[in-house]
């Protein structure tokens, strides 16, 4: 360090990845007390590591100087394409949500009986989601044909909601036997290979607000609206799946906001 | 307490992050606007989550979509927005701000966003992981690589900008 006029220049062998992560975590205050004491003790005897920490702290200070927090913000709101009426709408929705929560709390576990199509959707997910070679019958490349075919078989105009927002692209779809006629399954996949399925069938009995089938780490969120039963199945974070289901429900003409829970 | 007042609280940070991420104030304002519109349309299902992390996630998704639409922008494109971004003169803790800015936009996007979330926005590793939808371990290793790369770029930036091995283009990352 004495050879250089820049204190942050380091001439030693690169540190291991683990050591570097510890130095970063020290700068970010993400170490436990004992870890911090350990790393700080090391800095005393290791000038190269100490230089890195100094450099990381300088980077942080420089970034904060480069991008100061804007002071004048409301101008942005004025420029918005959809102005204040939408904010008003949001406030109304807030009241509705409050009311819906009240209703749900009052309802408790009434109506907990799960429709047969939800069980079938869950099972169809189990069967087809792990399928590597033939996850679907008709691929997303023929989306128009897929929609036309399944709409014809279900005798209802179907549409395939986009889940791009959540990183899931359409893989395709297939026809399945349902409990009271044909059913359609659409499969989606994200870049990490995770799959979701949307199961669609005719269900004229009644409107159903969101319910969940939970089994072995899978979640199937089902609802029924306008004579159709829908079920979205996947693994992982249930809250995320519920959010996707709510968006899907709205995209398909339902009213998720009245059912939020 | 209302949702819109909560939104207003985070607006300055959201705008700062968008500016730092894009290097383009106009693009940043569009992003923030799109993000707010989306947030107002969707917030009903997100009542209990971390609002700030959620807003940052929405903003990030929009940014990545728009990047895809613009195809890839290489760091040395004359048309890249950060080429024309003015940097304040001066130094902070021995680092020349202009050089820091140039180095920031030479980082791969994955590294730039994690560095900005943690060093600029001061999110916890856990929060950054939820924004980026990756495990905390991935946040740590990306962050560590970002800082090391910044250090190399800044040390070598005096005369040898091409000496950094990794291709410093801006690649489109997964959501």
Interface residues (C-beta under 8 A of the other chain):
Chain A: X6 X7 X8 X9 X10 X17 X20 X21 X23 X24 X25 X28 X30 X52 X54 X55 X56 X57 X58 X59 X60 X61 X62 X63 X64 X65 X66 X67 X68 X69 X70 X71 X73 X74 X76 X77 X79 X80 X81 X82 X86 X87 X89 X90 X91 X93 X94 X97 X164 X165 X166 X167 X190 X191 X192 X239 X242 X243 X246 X247 X256 X257 X260
Chain B: X2 X3 X4 X8 X11 X12 X13 X15 X16 X19 X20 X29 X32 X33 X36 X37 X40 X42 X43 X44 X45 X46 X47 X49 X61 X65 X87 X88 X90 X92 X93 X94 X95 X97 X100 X101 X104 X115 X116 X118 X119 X120 X124 X125 X133 X140 X141 X143 X144 X147 X148 X150 X151 X154 X155 X174 X175
